[in-house]
Amino acid sequence: MSSILMKSTRNKAHRYLKFVFLFALFLGIYKFYTVYLDDLREESADEDDLQTVFLAENKVEVYKKWLNCVKWSLMIIEDPVQFWTQFTKITQKCDEEAEIDKLGLITLKNKDEDKIAILPRNNDEKHTFITLGIGRDITGEQRWKRKMGKLGKEVDFYGADPMTEVNEDLYPQIGKYFPFAVAKNPGYATASVLKNRQYVNQSVVHVDINYFIEKLLRIDKIDNLWMDAEGAEYDLFEIFEKNGSFAKKGIEVCQINIEVHLSETGPNHLNYERFMKFVKMLIREEQFAVFRTEELWRHFLNMIGALLIILATVSLVESAKLTPKKYEFTLTTEFGPENTFTGNVKIHVNVTGSVKEFDLKVSKDLNVERVAFFQASSIIRGGPNTLGSVILDVVKKDDSIHVPLPKEITSKSIKEEGYIEVDYTGKVGEKGANKGLFLINLSDYETNLKNGNAIHLFPILEDVAAPLTLSVITPYRAGVDTTLKAGEHGSVPGKELISNNFNSGNEKVKISDLYFKINSPTALVLDRN
């Protein structure tokens, strides 16, 4: 009897082990097959998404249709609560009317929600991607990196999240991780953070967003910004304003995915109001378009936020853009009784797409005498075969000049050389002034080019970091102090003047960071002893 029981037990154990083996084999095959199918789906999605870079739809017309729709549908709503509840429905309707899919929007799936982006159609090989609020998930970022790699483009990823658990091991797989929260103001404050799969309030270190971008990352262009600040986003709305802190520092943002949250404990009347003002500002200033909005849900039938996909209009019309790659400044000050100066600026440029016109930023206090464009598509006898044309029908308005070109510019037409040249005159500011070039005593000059003041001394395209040269032409025995490296100084032929030459070398410098002081000529004292 015991022999029979032992045999039966062995048979049961054998059947159990066989079942476990077959079940494990089935799971392994199923997992392999699932991963294989996922890879096939990803490859197919990549092929479809990469085709969007060849779309030739008129982006400006799409944007104008969308803008007209939201102006008539959203701008007329005055009640903040109604604005919030109707926002997603109205914007989705406007997306459909404007046929925004013609822009080539692609979907990047995260674990909890979808992100939206447009693959770049410019020639930039390197792009910048910032994630504020990683939330233990980089699925969408990994998909973007893979697609960009297939386009031959490199992406620098930067992610910040105060919760180090998981994030500190996860984000370094694609980029650089920062273990703090990024907010409007620095300090140590309460934030809503993901902990043990739940959002809880916890005191964390906050770093000022402008310091984070400008000083830590040292960049002035963000191609993609994903922001999930769990309620802190309201204070950051101002960075998207036309005269906000980003604009003043010359920081450009192209594509943004942002979550806007309501407080789960309430009240939310202030959040409704701030959200309405934010969206209306975006529409009114026409700097950004808001596409593909979605409602977010955290608990059953409890909407806690809206996911906005915001695209800079510059991204929609990126087929027509000049970007500075080098600035050459020449300034002549002769210390006459009128304290006037003459200037010459050469702005060497890259071009995206086909450019037929451009705008220069220049103070209405400067007298622009000549604007010209020079280009060369070939080399003759070892140098660029440069051809130039003076542009006569420029249009001056406030602190800008609109410049129509006699012939469109492409990357091919300026393959060897392309630059804007501007001649102008101006007057040194009185003592006590604090912008452009101004007197600091009875005879010495100083500059302040920060916070948009550069246009009071130099005509510029935009205040982006680029190699820079500066030549200050003065009488002999005048002195120039500057933050740039000294070059080789030299006499000006036919005049009793000297050219004080400086440059940034290989370092890229923003014009707003340039500083120099011009000391008036000192009397020559001879020692008769």
Secondary structure as UniProt FT lines:
FT   HELIX           2..50
FT   HELIX           51..54
FT   HELIX           59..73
FT   TURN            74..76
FT   HELIX           80..98
FT   HELIX           100..103
FT   STRAND          105..109
FT   STRAND          114..118
FT   STRAND          126..132
FT   TURN            135..136
FT   HELIX           139..150
FT   TURN            151..152
FT   STRAND          154..160
FT   TURN            165..166
FT   HELIX           167..170
FT   HELIX           171..173
FT   STRAND          176..178
FT   STRAND          181..183
FT   STRAND          187..195
FT   TURN            196..197
FT   STRAND          198..208
FT   HELIX           209..211
FT   HELIX           212..217
FT   STRAND          221..227
FT   TURN            230..232
FT   HELIX           233..236
FT   HELIX           237..240
FT   TURN            242..243
FT   HELIX           245..248
FT   TURN            249..250
FT   STRAND          252..261
FT   HELIX           269..285
FT   STRAND          288..299
FT   TURN            300..301
FT   STRAND          302..312
FT   HELIX           313..316
FT   TURN            317..319
FT   STRAND          320..333
FT   TURN            337..338
FT   STRAND          340..353
FT   STRAND          355..361
FT   TURN            364..365
FT   STRAND          367..376
FT   STRAND          379..380
FT   TURN            381..382
FT   STRAND          383..384
FT   STRAND          387..390
FT   STRAND          395..397
FT   TURN            398..399
FT   STRAND          400..409
FT   TURN            411..414
FT   STRAND          417..427
FT   TURN            431..432
FT   STRAND          436..439
FT   STRAND          445..448
FT   TURN            450..452
FT   HELIX           453..456
FT   STRAND          468..475
FT   TURN            476..477
FT   STRAND          479..482
FT   STRAND          485..486
FT   STRAND          490..491
FT   TURN            493..494
FT   STRAND          497..503
FT   TURN            505..506
FT   HELIX           511..513
FT   STRAND          516..519
//
